[in-house]
Structure formats: C-alpha cells, structure tokens
Amino acid sequence: QVQLLESGGGLVQAGGSLRLSCAASGSIFSVNVMGWYRQAPGKQRELVAALTSGGRTNYADAVEGRFTISRDNAENTVCLQMNNLKPEDTAVYYCKYSGTDYLGRILAYYWGQGTQVTVSP
C-alpha cells in the first residue's frame, strides 16, 4: 500500500508559475514511475509528465518546454515545475505512483486525491 500526498495547487495569473509536489510513502517499490495527470471539465484525464526511477522523462506535447518533472529531496518525492502557465492548463492535477518490475510492467498503481490548478487570463 502506497500513500500519496499532493501539494502546490492554487490560482495563478496567465504567465505565472506553480510547483506541484507529490510524496509517496508506505510499501515503496524500488523500480517505479511517478507522474502527473490532469483532467479539465468535460475532458478525459491525460498524462502531463512522468518520471521513472531510472531517470527517464515523458511529457505531453502541450506542456513540453514549459513544465519540468523531477525528483525532489527524497527519492520517492516528485515535483512538477509549471512555468508560463496558460488558461488551457486549468484542471485538476493528479499524482500517480506505479510500482513496476525490471521490464517496466506495472505491478501496482496508486492515485493521489488531486489538486486544483486554475490559471486566470
């Protein structure tokens, strides 16, 4: 069992920045993927960015060059630095933690409760 604690959401003006953080605790997997997804009203939940325990990253085209995902002070803490925010970025952002085997297959996954990000024009 893994518990996820998210923080950093809020209201910001277009062009501003926010930093989201997600800390995983509990039965941690040594090989894992941590990522951020978002869901806007009337839309499907979509991948924003992901980071493997091996250091590989993956970004959605819409955020490439503006958002950066990285490990924080702890190995099981990931942050999402969001710069040059746009109104289109407004959504509920969810942290996802996936434990994997050495081939990358998901063994278990957990979702955070979500944090609201609102970007005003």
N, C-alpha and C positions, 0 to 999 in steps of 0.2 A: 504494500500500500504506500502510495506517494501522495503527499500533501503539497499543494501549490499555493503560494502567497503572492498575489499581484499588487502592484502599487504604481503610482505615477500618472494615472489618467487625470483629465481635467479639461478645462476650457481655455482655448488659446486663439489668438487672432491669426488670420492667414499670414504666412511668412514666419511665424514663430516656431518654437521648438518645444518638445516634450521628451521626457525619458521615462520609459516603462521598465519595470523590473519584475522578475519572476524568480522566486526562490523555491526550490524543491527540497523536500525533506521526507524522511521515512525510509522505506526499503529502496534505496537508490541502486540503480544499475550502473555498472562501470562503463558500459557502452550504451550510449543513449543519444537521442535527438531532442533538443528543445527548440520550440518555435512559437511564433506569434501568428494568430489568425485574426481576422476581423469580419464582422457582419454588420452591414448597414441595413436600415429598414427596407423591406421588400427585396432584398438580395440574398444570395447564398453566402455562406461562410467561405472565405477564401484565405489561402495562405499569403502571409505578408513576408515573412522571413523565417529561416530555420538555420540551426547551427548544430552540427554533430559534435560528439565528444572528441572526434578526430580533427576538428577544426575546419571542416568544410561548411560553406555557407550557400544558401539559396535565397534569392529574392524574387518577389513579384515584379514584373516589368513596370508597374505603376509606381513603385517606390524605389526602384534602382537609382542609385546616386543621391538619394535624399535620406534614406533610412540606413542604419547600420546596426547589425546584431552582433553581440559579443558577450564573452564571459565576464562576469563581474568579479568581485574579490574572491568569492567561493566558486569552486568547480561546478556546483550544481545551481548556480545563480546566473541567469541570463538577462541582459538588458537590451532594450531596443531604443536607440537614439533616433528620434524623428526630427529632422530639420526641414525648413522651408515647407511647413505644413500647408495643405490646401483644404478648402471646404470638402472636397471629394474624399478626404481622409477620415471624415467624421464617421464613426462606427463604434460598436462595442468591440474591444480587443480582448482576445482570449489567449492565454498561455496554454501550450500543450507540451506535455512531457511524455516521451516514448522510450521505453527500455527495449533494446534490440540485442540480437545475438551478433556474433562477429561477421556474419554475412549481411547484416543490415536489416534482417527481418524483425518486425515488431513483435515483441513478446507481451507487452502490456502498455497501455497508454492512459493518461490522466489529463483532465481539463481543469483549468482554473475557473473561477466564478465569473470572470470578465470585468473589464474596467472601461468606463465610458471615455471616449475622446471626442471632443467637439471642437471644430475649427470654424470660427466665425469669419464671414467675408470682410 
